[in-house]
Amino acid sequence: MSAAHRVLFVDDEPQVLSGLRRSLRKHADRWDLRFAEGGRAALEVMAAEPVDVVVTDMLMPGMTGAELLAEVRRLHPTAGRLVLSGHADREAVIAAVASTQQFLSKPCDADRLVRAVEQVLTVRDLVLDDRLRVVLGEVQSLPKPRSVHQRILDLTAREDCDLDQVVELVESDISLCVEVLKLVSSSFFGQQREVGGIAQAVSLLGVDTIRALAISGKVFSSGATPDNLDLAALRTRSVRTAALARDIALAEGWETPVVHQAFLAGLLRDVGLLVLADSRPDAYRAITAVPEDEHWAAHDAEVAELGCSLPEVSAYLLGTWGFAMPVVRAIACAPAAAGGATGERTARAVDFARQRAVGRAHVDPVEGDWLDAARLEAWNRVCDRAAPGQGTPLREAVVPSAP
């Protein structure tokens, strides 16, 4: 039997820790539970033994939760970092964005807390290379072009700032989209239901929060960014993949939530490229040197450089950040996986849509696969009907509620 995952809970109130110990007792067979009174004590625990996930309160004397997680990110970047707090205000949440992967607000029932921790532990298995885990664990935010970063700061500083203009600017950049969708799904902002797209997400957060998010965010390292990084092409490809995946799901008659999951998974499938371009430029160059329409050659190049596929890198990030698991699975599932359950079928639709979005004129069947010749032909017809330049506004991206 494999060793239990070690999960560390941190709070300055002993009675809170006692309550967590009682409510999580039934998980002691699969989790090695640790408890620490305050940030300094937590760092001492982690110095003595590795921890897989840290769950901390926000407002604590001596060292805040944000300060603790910043140290965890620096010293133990592969550990998952969650905040569980009932005291943090909007400004405190924004201040912690760079070091925190998920936010949960008190009161939080034990089942929801368990699901959040289990999700972080589950996606860890997607990336087995420790060096790559460190790179991904150190991510503060997805890097953005300096031009976009400055435009959002200039726009949100104006007294007559137009919300529609903010929405348009957020939609223009995949990095901003991901950060807005991540933050709006946080329960600190009262999000316990689906968010109906970028426009609603921006409206819920407000201009001040979008500005604070931009200020705390990251821009591309000018000296290391690969010359062949084309952000406009990445956005176009991502939007087209999302639109085609959605159209396939609609043609199959899948339920509305599955249609939304297919769209969002298609949109976010390649976010891992942004991190690689900024933090692993050599790996990025090697991967992108393979023509995109050479599907299996591209997959092999990814595995050779990273020890896993690019979709698995993206799924690792999104799963750690608390995006809904059906979306994460739809990105992570291997292209050759047979499609039985709905989640597997969604993954096939996303993978198929991606192949068509990068220029493959026709996707061939695999003998014995669920995606047989007849269904493949139907999916190819769906994609053929979509105009080559056809896009779908990112504001249509529906965000499932937090786990």
C-alpha positions in Angstrom: 0.0 0.0 0.0 1.4 3.4 -1.0 2.2 6.0 1.7 -0.7 8.2 2.7 -0.7 11.8 1.4 0.4 14.2 4.1 -2.0 17.2 4.5 -1.2 20.0 6.8 -3.9 22.3 8.3 -2.8 25.6 9.8 -4.8 27.9 12.1 -4.0 30.1 15.1 -7.1 28.9 16.9 -6.7 25.5 18.6 -10.5 24.9 18.7 -10.6 25.3 14.9 -7.9 22.7 14.5 -9.7 20.4 16.9 -12.8 20.7 14.8 -10.9 19.9 11.6 -9.3 16.9 13.4 -12.8 15.6 14.3 -14.5 16.2 11.0 -11.6 14.6 9.0 -11.0 11.6 11.3 -12.6 9.2 8.8 -10.0 10.2 6.2 -7.1 9.2 8.4 -6.6 5.9 6.5 -5.7 7.7 3.3 -4.4 11.1 4.6 -1.5 11.6 7.0 -3.1 14.5 8.9 -0.9 17.2 10.4 -1.9 20.3 12.3 0.0 23.5 13.2 -0.9 26.5 15.3 0.3 29.4 13.1 2.6 29.9 10.2 5.9 29.6 12.0 4.9 26.2 13.4 3.7 25.1 9.9 7.1 25.9 8.4 8.8 23.9 11.1 6.6 20.9 10.3 7.4 21.2 6.6 11.1 21.5 7.3 11.0 18.2 9.2 8.9 16.2 6.7 7.5 16.8 3.2 3.9 17.8 2.9 1.6 17.3 -0.1 -1.0 19.9 0.6 -1.2 22.9 3.0 -4.5 24.3 4.0 -4.3 27.5 6.0 -6.4 30.3 7.6 -5.7 33.8 6.2 -5.6 36.2 9.2 -3.2 34.9 11.8 -0.9 36.8 14.2 2.8 36.8 13.4 2.5 35.4 9.9 -0.6 35.7 7.7 -1.8 32.9 5.6 -0.7 34.8 2.5 2.8 35.2 4.0 2.9 31.5 4.9 1.9 30.3 1.4 4.5 32.7 -0.2 7.1 30.9 1.9 5.7 27.5 1.0 5.8 28.4 -2.7 9.4 29.5 -2.3 10.6 26.6 -0.2 8.3 23.7 -1.1 6.8 24.6 -4.5 5.4 21.1 -5.2 3.0 21.3 -2.2 -0.6 22.3 -2.9 -1.6 25.6 -1.4 -5.1 26.3 -0.2 -6.7 29.0 1.9 -9.6 28.1 4.3 -10.7 31.3 6.0 -13.8 33.2 7.2 -12.1 36.5 7.8 -10.4 37.6 4.6 -11.7 40.6 2.7 -11.4 41.2 -1.0 -8.1 43.1 -0.7 -6.6 40.3 1.3 -7.7 37.7 -1.3 -6.1 39.7 -4.1 -2.9 40.0 -2.0 -2.7 36.3 -1.7 -3.4 35.5 -5.4 0.2 35.1 -6.3 0.9 32.4 -3.7 -2.5 30.7 -3.3 -3.9 28.1 -5.6 -7.4 27.8 -4.2 -9.6 29.7 -1.8 -12.3 28.2 0.4 -14.4 30.3 2.7 -15.7 29.3 6.2 -18.1 27.9 6.9 -17.0 25.1 4.6 -18.5 21.6 5.0 -16.1 18.7 5.3 -17.1 17.1 2.1 -16.3 20.2 0.1 -13.0 20.6 1.8 -12.2 16.9 1.1 -13.1 17.3 -2.6 -10.8 20.3 -2.9 -7.8 18.6 -1.3 -8.5 15.3 -3.2 -8.5 17.3 -6.5 -5.1 18.7 -5.8 -3.8 15.2 -4.9 -5.4 13.7 -8.0 -3.9 16.0 -10.6 -0.4 15.6 -9.0 -0.3 12.2 -10.8 -0.5 13.9 -14.2 3.0 15.3 -13.9 5.6 12.9 -12.5 8.8 14.8 -13.3 9.8 16.6 -10.1 11.6 19.4 -12.0 8.5 20.2 -14.0 6.4 20.0 -10.8 8.6 22.6 -9.2 8.2 24.9 -12.3 4.4 24.6 -12.2 4.3 24.9 -8.4 6.2 28.2 -8.6 3.7 29.7 -11.0 2.2 32.9 -9.5 0.0 33.8 -12.4 0.0 33.1 -16.1 2.3 35.6 -17.8 0.9 38.3 -19.9 2.4 40.5 -22.7 3.6 43.8 -21.3 1.3 45.7 -23.7 -1.8 43.9 -22.3 -0.7 44.4 -18.8 -0.2 48.2 -19.3 -3.5 48.5 -21.2 -5.5 47.0 -18.4 -3.7 49.2 -15.8 -4.4 52.4 -17.9 -8.0 51.5 -18.6 -8.9 50.6 -15.0 -7.2 53.8 -13.7 -9.7 56.0 -15.6 -12.6 57.4 -13.6 -14.9 56.9 -16.7 -13.7 53.2 -17.1 -16.2 51.4 -19.3 -16.9 47.8 -18.1 -17.5 46.7 -21.7 -14.0 47.8 -22.6 -12.6 45.8 -19.6 -14.5 42.7 -20.8 -13.2 43.2 -24.3 -9.6 43.5 -23.1 -9.9 40.5 -20.8 -11.3 38.5 -23.7 -8.3 39.5 -25.9 -5.8 37.6 -23.7 -6.0 33.9 -22.6 -3.9 34.6 -19.5 -6.3 37.3 -18.2 -9.3 35.0 -19.0 -7.9 32.2 -16.9 -7.1 34.4 -14.0 -10.5 36.0 -14.0 -12.3 32.7 -14.3 -10.1 31.2 -11.5 -10.8 34.1 -9.1 -14.5 34.4 -9.8 -15.0 30.7 -9.0 -13.5 31.3 -5.5 -16.0 30.9 -2.7 -14.5 34.1 -1.2 -16.6 35.9 -3.8 -19.8 34.0 -3.0 -19.6 31.9 -6.1 -21.5 28.7 -5.6 -23.1 28.5 -9.0 -22.1 28.6 -12.7 -20.8 31.9 -14.0 -22.3 32.6 -17.4 -19.2 33.9 -19.2 -16.4 36.5 -19.1 -18.8 39.5 -19.0 -20.6 38.2 -15.9 -17.3 37.2 -14.3 -15.9 40.7 -14.8 -19.1 42.3 -13.5 -19.0 40.1 -10.4 -15.4 41.0 -9.6 -15.6 44.7 -10.5 -13.1 47.0 -12.0 -11.1 47.5 -8.8 -10.6 43.8 -8.5 -9.6 43.4 -12.1 -7.0 46.2 -11.6 -5.7 44.7 -8.5 -5.4 41.3 -10.3 -3.4 43.0 -13.0 -1.1 44.7 -10.6 -0.4 41.4 -8.8 0.1 39.5 -12.0 3.1 38.5 -14.0 4.4 39.8 -17.4 6.6 37.7 -19.7 10.3 37.8 -19.0 11.5 39.9 -21.9 14.9 38.2 -22.1 13.7 34.6 -22.1 10.5 34.6 -24.1 10.8 32.5 -27.3 10.7 34.4 -30.6 8.1 32.1 -32.0 5.5 32.8 -29.2 2.5 34.1 -31.1 -0.2 35.0 -28.5 -2.7 36.1 -31.1 -2.4 32.7 -32.8 -2.7 30.9 -29.5 -5.9 32.8 -28.7 -7.4 32.1 -32.2 -6.6 28.4 -32.0 -8.0 28.1 -28.5 -11.2 29.9 -29.3 -11.7 27.7 -32.5 -11.0 24.5 -30.5 -13.6 25.6 -28.0 -16.2 26.4 -30.6 -15.7 23.1 -32.5 -15.8 21.1 -29.3 -19.0 22.8 -28.3 -20.5 22.2 -31.8 -19.6 18.5 -31.6 -21.2 18.2 -28.2 -24.4 19.9 -29.4 -24.5 17.6 -32.5 -24.2 14.6 -30.2 -27.1 15.9 -28.1 -25.1 15.9 -24.9 -26.5 17.7 -21.9 -26.0 21.4 -21.5 -23.4 21.1 -18.7 -21.3 18.8 -20.8 -21.5 21.2 -23.7 -20.2 24.0 -21.4 -17.4 21.7 -20.2 -16.4 20.9 -23.8 -16.2 24.5 -24.7 -14.2 25.5 -21.6 -11.8 22.5 -21.9 -11.2 23.4 -25.6 -10.5 27.0 -24.6 -8.0 26.2 -21.8 -6.3 23.1 -23.3 -3.1 24.9 -24.2 -2.6 27.2 -21.2 0.4 25.1 -20.2 2.2 26.6 -23.2 2.2 30.0 -21.6 4.0 28.7 -18.5 6.5 26.7 -20.6 7.2 29.7 -22.8 8.1 31.8 -19.8 9.7 29.3 -17.5 11.0 26.5 -19.8 11.7 28.3 -23.1 14.0 25.5 -24.4 11.3 22.9 -23.9 8.7 25.3 -25.5 10.9 25.7 -28.6 11.4 21.9 -29.0 7.7 21.2 -28.6 6.5 24.0 -31.0 9.1 23.0 -33.6 6.9 20.1 -34.5 4.1 21.1 -36.9 0.8 21.3 -35.0 -1.1 19.2 -37.5 1.3 16.2 -37.0 -0.7 15.1 -34.0 1.2 12.1 -32.7 4.6 13.5 -33.5 3.7 16.6 -31.4 2.5 14.3 -28.6 5.8 12.4 -28.7 7.8 15.6 -28.6 5.9 16.8 -25.5 6.5 13.5 -23.7 10.2 13.5 -24.6 10.7 17.0 -23.2 8.3 17.0 -20.3 7.7 13.4 -19.3 4.0 14.0 -20.0 1.8 15.6 -22.6 1.0 19.3 -22.9 -2.7 18.8 -22.1 -1.6 17.0 -18.9 0.5 20.1 -18.0 -2.5 22.3 -18.6 -4.8 20.0 -16.6 -2.3 19.9 -13.7 -2.4 23.7 -13.5 -6.2 24.0 -13.8 -6.9 21.2 -11.4 -4.6 22.6 -8.8 -6.4 26.0 -9.3 -9.7 24.4 -8.5 -11.4 24.3 -12.0 -14.2 21.8 -12.2 -12.9 18.2 -12.5 -15.0 17.4 -15.6 -13.2 20.2 -17.4 -9.8 19.0 -16.1 -10.4 15.4 -17.1 -11.6 16.5 -20.6 -8.2 18.1 -21.1 -6.1 15.5 -19.4 -7.4 12.3 -20.9 -5.0 10.7 -23.4 -6.0 11.1 -27.0 -6.2 7.3 -27.5 -8.5 6.6 -24.6 -11.6 4.8 -25.4 -14.8 6.8 -24.9 -17.3 5.1 -22.6 -18.3 7.5 -19.9 -19.4 11.0 -20.8 -16.2 12.5 -19.5 -14.1 10.4 -21.8 -16.4 11.3 -24.7 -15.9 15.0 -23.9 -12.1 14.5 -23.9 -12.4 12.9 -27.4 -14.4 15.8 -28.6 -11.9 18.3 -27.3 -8.9 16.4 -28.8 -10.7 16.0 -32.1 -11.6 19.7 -32.2 -8.0 20.6 -31.4 -6.8 18.5 -34.4 -9.2 20.2 -36.7 -8.5 23.7 -35.3 -4.7 23.4 -36.1 -5.4 22.5 -39.7 -5.9 18.7 -40.0 -8.3 18.4 -42.9 -9.6 15.0 -41.7 -9.1 12.9 -38.6 -8.8 9.2 -39.3 -10.5 6.4 -37.2 -8.6 4.0 -35.0 -9.7 0.3 -35.3 -11.9 -0.8 -32.4 -12.3 2.7 -31.0 -15.5 4.1 -29.6 -14.9 7.0 -32.0 -15.7 4.8 -35.0 -15.7 5.7 -38.7 -19.3 6.7 -38.7 -19.0 9.0 -35.7 -15.8 10.4 -37.0 -17.4 11.2 -40.3 -20.2 13.0 -38.5 -17.8 15.0 -36.4 -15.8 15.9 -39.5 -19.0 17.2 -41.1 -19.7 19.3 -38.1 -16.2 20.9 -38.3 -16.5 21.3 -42.1 -19.7 23.3 -41.7 -17.8 25.8 -39.4 -16.2 28.6 -41.4 -12.4 28.4 -41.2 -12.2 31.8 -39.5 -15.3 31.4 -37.4 -14.7 32.3 -33.7 -16.9 32.4 -30.7 -16.7 35.2 -28.1 -14.9 34.2 -25.0 -17.7 35.8 -23.0 -19.6 32.6 -23.8 -17.3 30.5 -21.6 -19.5 29.2 -18.8 -17.6 28.4 -15.6 -18.9 25.4 -13.6 -19.2 26.0 -9.8 -16.3 25.2 -7.6 -15.8 21.5 -6.5 
